[in-house]
Amino acid sequence: MPAFPYSTTYRGTSTATAVAVPPSLSLPVIEAVFPRRLHPYWPRLQDKTRAWLLEKRLMPAEKVAEYADGLCYTDLMAGYYLGAPDEVLQAIADFSAWFFVWDDRHDRDIVHGRTGAWQRLRSGLHRALDAPADHLHHEDPLVAGLADSVGRLFAFLPGTWNARFTRHFHEVIEAYDREFRNRVAARVPSVEEYLALRRLTFAHWIWTDLLELGAGRQLPDGVRKDPAFRRAALLSQEFAAWYNDLCSLPKEIAGDEVHNLGISLITHEHMTLEEAVDEIRRRVEDCIAEFLLVERDVLRLAECLDDGTVCGKEIGEAVRVCLGNMRNWFSSVYWFHHESGRYMVDSWDDRSTPPYVNNEAAGEK
């Protein structure tokens, strides 16, 4: 389903509204070469994820009513996993919304020095990931919400996929703990350390794993580990992480953050703010250019896999679906950052405190 070229349709209207992209964040190649599309299930997806956030008590009712649609979490996923069955996209979108809420809790626990609360949450998330059915009624909504969302994700593909996803997400939780300790200590990681950690805190391999759910098939290890396929997947995620850093830099400087590529460049490479912005932008543009090249190699891989057998045809088609959705990630991420209230720092009363978060002592006893 084609989407409007410059914006979403939405917020209850059927008219496209142009989004003004600041020149420092504008990427004409995305707007020209990566057309934006939305899964046709999107309107119901938004309604159901809003209801799920309420049901699981992941956001206060007044925050859901005022901010949930404007945060555009479902828009991001509806622009990414095209072709996914409706129930698969719904499970992914709910998990994505949960992830954003978890990220906000993590941030607030750091800001308010709630080390004990964070460690309890960290432990609970690890346990819920290993045994989702045992934690559906956990007292902490974030633990129960993870149990519910991953339990649904685990229903679509074989246990080997579930085990891989679980392993990858355990690594993400531990990376969040390393970020917690860095921020509490006001320690800015080196550029190389930050880049390695960012691949985990952004959950590169989680979103890539979920491509297979969207394609309806677990890919053989040899295909997933093919250099071209793996590089294309990594480039789509690196673009997203670094573009996020570019857009988040004002918010994170205002909040005395230490985890942003720009902040590492300023601290350890002695760049000015302007130089750091230029360097992040260069990396972002390089990701786009390289993806356009490696995309051809992945298409050739899909052709080779489609060897005339039924299995070969199915695997080749699944690779094409995954590659198409890697491509969709570029446009979906780009527009998300200019439409979501998550990044509209200048409209907040307090630039260091997002208005959509629960700033109370969540997780404390």
N, C-alpha and C positions, 0 to 999 in steps of 0.2 A: 504493500500500500504506500504510494508516494506521499511524502509529507510536504508541507509548505517549505519553500526553499530557504526562507530566512528566519523561521520561527516555528513554534508549535501553534496548534489551532486553538488554543484551549482556554483554560480557566472559564469554562462554561460558555464559550462563544464559538461560532462557526467561521469566524473571520481571522485571517492571519494577521498578526501584528509584528511589524518589523522589529528586530532586536538590534540595538546599536552595539556593535562590537568595538571596544576601544582600539585605536590604531596599534598600540603596543601588543595587543593580544590577537589581532586580526591575522588570519591565515588564508589568504585568497585561494590557495591550492585546495584547501578543504572544501571551501564553498563551490569551487569550480569542478573538482575531479571526484569528490566523494559525496554523491547525492544522498540526501537524508530520506530515510523511509521509516515508517512505523508499522509495527505488527497490527493487523486489523482488530485484534483483541484489546488494544490499548484502553479504550474508554471503560470497559468492564474491569480491566486490570487495575486501574486507578481506584475505582470504587471498592473492589475487593481487598486491595492492600490497605486502604484507609481503614476498612472495617477490621482487618486482621490486626493492625496496630492497636486499635481500641480493645479488641477482644483479648489480646495478649498483654495489655497494660504497658505497652512499650513507650507510649507517649501519653501525657495527660490529655483528657478529652478536649480541653480548650486549645491545646497546642495542635492537636490533630485537625480540629475544625478550622483554625486560623492559618496554619502553615503547611499541612501535609501536601496539598495539591501544588502549592507554589514551590515546594522543595524539588519537585519533578523527579523523584526517585524512580517512579514507574516509567516515566518518559525515557530515562536512560536505558532501562532494560528492554523496553519495547522497541527501541531503536537499534538494539544490539542483536538479540537472539531471534532474528526473523526466521520464519519457517518452523519454529518450535510449536508443538501442540499447545493448545490453550492452557491445559493443566500444568504442563512443564513450565511455561512462561510464568504462570502464577506462582509456582513454587520458587522459581528463581527470583522473581520480583520481591516476594515476601522476604526471602533470605537477604537480598540486597538492601531492603529497607531496614531489616534487623542489623545489618552490618554498619549502616550509617548511624543508627542509634547507639550501637556498641562503641563506635568511634567517638561519639559525643560523650558517652559515659567515661570512657578512658580519659578523654581530655579534661572533663570536670574533676575526675578523681585526682589527676595531676595538679590542676590549678588549686584545688582545696586541700592538697596534701593527704588524701585519703588512701594511704598505703595499705592499710589493713583491708579496706573494702575492695581495693583492686586485687589483692592477692586472693581473697575469697572468691571473687568473680573469676579470676584466671583459673583457679582450681576447679570451680564449678563448670566452666566451659569445657575444659579438658574432659571431665567426667561425662558431661552431656554428649559430647562428640563421640565418645566410645560406646555409650549406651543410651541413645536418644529416648527410647521407650520408658526408661527408668526415671527420666527427669522432666516429663511433660508437665508436672504440677509442682515444680520447684518454686520455693518462695520468692526467688529473685526472677522477675519477668524476663531478664535477658537470658538467663540459663534456660528457662522454660521455652522461650522463644526460639533459641538455637535448637533445642531438642525437637520442637515441632517442625521447624523449617528443614533441618537436615534429614529428619525422618521421612519427610515427603520427598526430598531430593533422592533419597536412597531407594525409592520404589521403582525407579525407571530403568536402571541399568544393572548389570551383574555385580555381584559382591566384590569382584576385583576392582571395578571402578569405584565403588564405595570406599574400599580400603585405601585406594590412592588419594581420593578426595580427603579422607580422614587424616592421612599422613601429612598431606599438604596443609590442612588447616591447623593441625597441632603446631606446625612450624610458624604459621601466622600468629597464633596466640603467643608463642614464645618471643616472636619479633616485637609484638606489642609490649611485652614485658621489658625488653631491652630498650625500647623507646621510652617507656615509663621511667626507667632508671636514668637514662640520659637526661630527660627533661627535668626530673626532680633535682639532679645534680647540676643543672644548667650546663651540661656538657654538649658541645656541638661536635658531632662526628666528622671525621675527615671526609673528603669528597668520595673516595673509593669505598670507605666503610658505609657511608650514607647510601650510595647507589646499591650496594649489596643488600642492605637492610630494607631499602625502599621496595625492592622486588618482593619482599615478604610482607611488609606492612600494607602494600597496595594489593597484595594477594594475586600476583600475576598468574600463578599456576592454578588458582581456584577458578578464576573467570575463564581460563583456557580449558580446564576440565569441563566446565559447564557448557562449552561449545558442543561437546559430544552429546549432552542431553538434548540440546537444540536440534542436532542432526539425527537423533534417535538411534545412535549406534556408538558403541565403544570402539575406538580405533585400535588396531594392533599396535603393539609397542614399536615395531619397526617403522610404522608410519608416523606415530607421534614424535619419535626421536629422529626422524629424517631431518637432516640439517636445514633444508629449506623450510619445511613445515614449522620446525621449532623456531627458526629465526623470524618467520613472519609473525608467529604468535607473540614472541618476545617484543618485536618492534611495535605491535599494536598496543601492548601493555606499557612499554616504556614511553611511548608517545603520551598515553593517558596519564601516567604518573608524573611526567615532567611538565605536561601542560597544566596539570593540577597544581604543581608547585608554582608555576608561573602565575596562575590566577589566584592562588592562595597566599602569595607572598605578603601582600599588604595586611591581610587578616592575621597571619602568623607572626609578622613583626609586631603588630599591635598587641598580640597576646603573649609576647616574650617567648615565642617558640624557639626551638633549636633544631627541629627536624624539617628542613626544607633545603633543596639543592642550592637555592640562592643564598641561604644563610651559611651553608658550608663553604660555598665559593667565596663569600665575603670574609668569613673568619679565617679560613685556611689558605686560600689563594690570594688574599689581600686585594680582592676586587672591590671596586665601588659598586653601589647598588645598580647603577646603570650598566656597568660591565657585566654584572651577574645576570641581569635580565637579558642582555644580549646573548650571553653564553647559553642560558637555558633555552632561549628561542632558537639558537643555532642547533642545539641538540634535538629539539622538537622537529625542526624542519628537516634535519638529516634522517630522522626516523621515517618521516613521510616519504622522502626520496628513495630511501633504501627499500621500504616496503613495496613501492611501485615496481622495483626491479625484482625482488625476490618473489613477489606474487606470481610472476610468469613461471618461475621454477616450480612453484607449488601446483600450478595448473598443469604443467608437464608431468608432475608426479601423479596427479589424478588421472591423466590420460594413460599413463603406464599401468596404473593399478586396474583400470577398466580393461581387462584382458579378454573379454568375451564371455567370461563365466558369470554366473549370477552373483557369487560372492564378490568378485572383482568389480562388477558394476556397482554394487551397493557401497563398497568401500570407497571407490572413486567418487561417487556422488556425495558421500558423507564428507570427504575431504573438500569437495567444492563448496558444500554448505558451510563448513567450518571456516574456510578461507573467505567466503563472502561475508560472514559475520565478523571476522577479524577486520575486514574493510569497513563494515558498518560501525565498528567501535570508534573509528576516527571521527566520523561526523556526529555520532551520538554523544561522545564525550565533549566534543567542541561546543555543540549547541547547549548541552546541559550546563556548562560553566557560564553561559551568558543568559540563561533563563532561570536557573535555580536560585531561590532566595538564600541558599547556603553561601553564596559568594558575594552577595550584595552588601558588603561591609559598610559602605557609606550611608546606607539606610538604617543602620542599627543605632539604637540609643547609646550603646556601649560597644565600641569597635572590638573589644576583647571578649565580649560575652554574646554569643548568638542568641537571638530572641526565641528560637524554636526549641532550645534545650531546657531540660529540667535541671535547674541550677541548685537544687536542694541536695541534701546529703544522701543521695541514692546509694544503696548498698551498705550503708552503715547500720549497725545494730544499736 
